[in-house]
Amino acid sequence: MKVLVIVVLTLATVITGVAAALFSLQSTRVPVVPGWDGISTIEPVDPAQANAGWTVGLLNANNKSSDLNRKAAWSALAAAVLGALTGFAALWWP
């Protein structure tokens, strides 16, 4: 029984750790899409409108990246807790 619990906890630790790494990797690959992209494929001629479009794109990419980083942080926390539980089960389970 002890070995089964340790194996299950170890697998859960590995899965949550890999999930954290994948979320972190995805957060670094969020593209910046300018705000005018859904309306037109041509960048506005007016510099203020062009800058506003890029600002909107940067803010949207930042929001998406921060959501993925939040998921990565919670997954890493889960992996750490599961790893600690695995260690406790291996050392102090009767």
Beta strands, then each sheet from edge to edge (+ up, - down):
end
